Amino acid sequence: MMKFSLIVAMDKNHGIGKNNDLMWHLPKDMRFFKSTTENQVVIMGRKNYDSIPEKYRPLSNRQNVIITRNKAFKATNCLVFHTVDEALNHFINDEREVFIIGGGEIYKIALNLEGLEKMYITNVDGVFNADTFFPSFDKTLWNEEKIMSQELDEKHQFTFNTFLYTRISDK
Ligand SMILES: NC(=O)c1ccc[n+]([C@@H]2O[C@H](COP(=O)([O-])OP(=O)(O)OC[C@H]3O[C@@H](n4cnc5c(N)ncnc54)[C@H](OP(=O)(O)O)[C@@H]3O)[C@@H](O)[C@H]2O)c1
């Protein structure tokens, strides 16, 4: 079974985005996303890819992978697959950590796969008017470790806490 991770930032209602964009600007969380996924593999839905400003995509120093049903879709320096399974299996013999990086449709698929073994989740302390959500999941199946937190400051208008969830293998 192909083992993989996911990384997400969500609000108190599991909101992750609105109008195909993020809802907050939290530089420390952006840095965490970059340092965690750098030199690894990132798998994203086509809408998530579209939401990244052109000058920042593909995301630097990472193998970018896009999931779409569109057989004609191409993006420079990106791999394209038509199912999440195909994309994951492509990296089965790869040393790199493989991350699902959203958005909502792709997280939903990932949460249902047994190979998902780690989730890096930032909980932003606010409620935003989201139109896209992270699925709810059974916390009793996961070990939870707090790995970062942020207070209010001039660069962060919201506090947040970041957790690493590791699947409890005997459940
Ligand atoms: N807060 C966070 O951590 C975070 C992270 C990532 C994204 N986001 C936000 O999430 C939102 C985007 O999420 P989303 O749910 O709208 O879209 P998405 O999951 O990024 O992409 C959806 C697209 O993926 C493709 N797709 C979905 N299921 C598929 C399947 N079974 N087989 C093949 N292709 C499939 C389709 O592409 P085609 O239409 O091309 O066929 C579909 O339109 C944005 O607001 C973004 O800012 C937030």
The ligand as a Tripos MOL2 file, in Angstrom:
@<TRIPOS>MOLECULE
LIG
   48    52     1     0     0
SMALL
NO_CHARGES

@<TRIPOS>ATOM
      1 N1         -6.4950   25.9040    3.3900 N.am      1 LIG1
      2 C1         -5.7830   25.0070    2.7260 C.2       1 LIG1
      3 O1         -4.9040   24.3310    3.2930 O.2       1 LIG1
      4 C2         -6.0590   24.7970    1.2690 C.ar      1 LIG1
      5 C3         -5.2420   23.9180    0.5430 C.ar      1 LIG1
      6 C4         -5.5280   23.7310   -0.8120 C.ar      1 LIG1
      7 C5         -6.5920   24.4000   -1.4100 C.ar      1 LIG1
      8 N2         -7.3500   25.2330   -0.6620 N.ar      1 LIG1
      9 C6         -8.5190   25.9030   -1.2560 C.3       1 LIG1
     10 O2         -9.3960   24.9010   -1.7710 O.3       1 LIG1
     11 C7        -10.1520   25.4450   -2.8520 C.3       1 LIG1
     12 C8        -10.0490   24.5140   -4.0460 C.3       1 LIG1
     13 O3        -10.6140   23.2540   -3.6990 O.3       1 LIG1
     14 P1        -11.7560   22.5340   -4.5820 P.3       1 LIG1
     15 O4        -12.3850   21.4620   -3.7680 O.co2     1 LIG1
     16 O5        -12.6530   23.5900   -5.1570 O.co2     1 LIG1
     17 O6        -10.9440   21.9610   -5.8350 O.3       1 LIG1
     18 P2         -9.6670   20.9570   -5.9160 P.3       1 LIG1
     19 O7         -9.8850   19.7820   -5.0370 O.co2     1 LIG1
     20 O8         -8.4160   21.7430   -5.7920 O.co2     1 LIG1
     21 O9         -9.7520   20.5350   -7.4690 O.3       1 LIG1
     22 C9        -10.9380   19.9790   -7.9860 C.3       1 LIG1
     23 C10       -10.6300   19.4490   -9.3700 C.3       1 LIG1
     24 O10        -9.8300   18.2710   -9.2590 O.3       1 LIG1
     25 C11       -10.1710   17.3700  -10.2920 C.3       1 LIG1
     26 N3        -10.7560   16.1740   -9.6960 N.ar      1 LIG1
     27 C12       -11.5190   16.0730   -8.5730 C.ar      1 LIG1
     28 N4        -11.8830   14.8010   -8.3560 N.ar      1 LIG1
     29 C13       -11.3320   14.0600   -9.3590 C.ar      1 LIG1
     30 C14       -11.3390   12.6930   -9.6790 C.ar      1 LIG1
     31 N5        -12.0020   11.7910   -8.9130 N.pl3     1 LIG1
     32 N6        -10.6850   12.2730  -10.7770 N.ar      1 LIG1
     33 C15       -10.0140   13.1510  -11.5640 C.ar      1 LIG1
     34 N7         -9.9610   14.5010  -11.3000 N.ar      1 LIG1
     35 C16       -10.6170   14.9290  -10.2180 C.ar      1 LIG1
     36 C17       -11.1930   18.0820  -11.1850 C.3       1 LIG1
     37 O11       -10.4480   18.8030  -12.1490 O.3       1 LIG1
     38 P3        -11.0520   19.1620  -13.6130 P.3       1 LIG1
     39 O12       -12.2170   20.0590  -13.3600 O.co2     1 LIG1
     40 O13        -9.9200   19.8330  -14.3330 O.co2     1 LIG1
     41 O14       -11.4360   17.8360  -14.2270 O.co2     1 LIG1
     42 C18       -11.8540   19.0200  -10.1820 C.3       1 LIG1
     43 O15       -12.4910   20.1310  -10.7710 O.3       1 LIG1
     44 C19        -9.5850   26.8480   -3.0780 C.3       1 LIG1
     45 O16       -10.3960   27.7920   -2.3870 O.3       1 LIG1
     46 C20        -8.2110   26.7760   -2.4400 C.3       1 LIG1
     47 O17        -7.7410   28.0560   -2.0300 O.3       1 LIG1
     48 C21        -7.1060   25.4480    0.6510 C.ar      1 LIG1
@<TRIPOS>BOND
     1     1     2 1
     2     2     3 2
     3     2     4 1
     4     4     5 ar
     5     4    48 ar
     6     5     6 ar
     7     6     7 ar
     8     7     8 ar
     9     8     9 1
    10     8    48 ar
    11     9    10 1
    12     9    46 1
    13    10    11 1
    14    11    12 1
    15    11    44 1
    16    12    13 1
    17    13    14 1
    18    14    15 2
    19    14    16 1
    20    14    17 1
    21    17    18 1
    22    18    19 2
    23    18    20 1
    24    18    21 1
    25    21    22 1
    26    22    23 1
    27    23    24 1
    28    23    42 1
    29    24    25 1
    30    25    26 1
    31    25    36 1
    32    26    27 ar
    33    26    35 ar
    34    27    28 ar
    35    28    29 ar
    36    29    30 ar
    37    29    35 ar
    38    30    31 1
    39    30    32 ar
    40    32    33 ar
    41    33    34 ar
    42    34    35 ar
    43    36    37 1
    44    36    42 1
    45    37    38 1
    46    38    39 2
    47    38    40 1
    48    38    41 1
    49    42    43 1
    50    44    45 1
    51    44    46 1
    52    46    47 1
@<TRIPOS>SUBSTRUCTURE
     1 LIG1         1 GROUP 0 **** ****
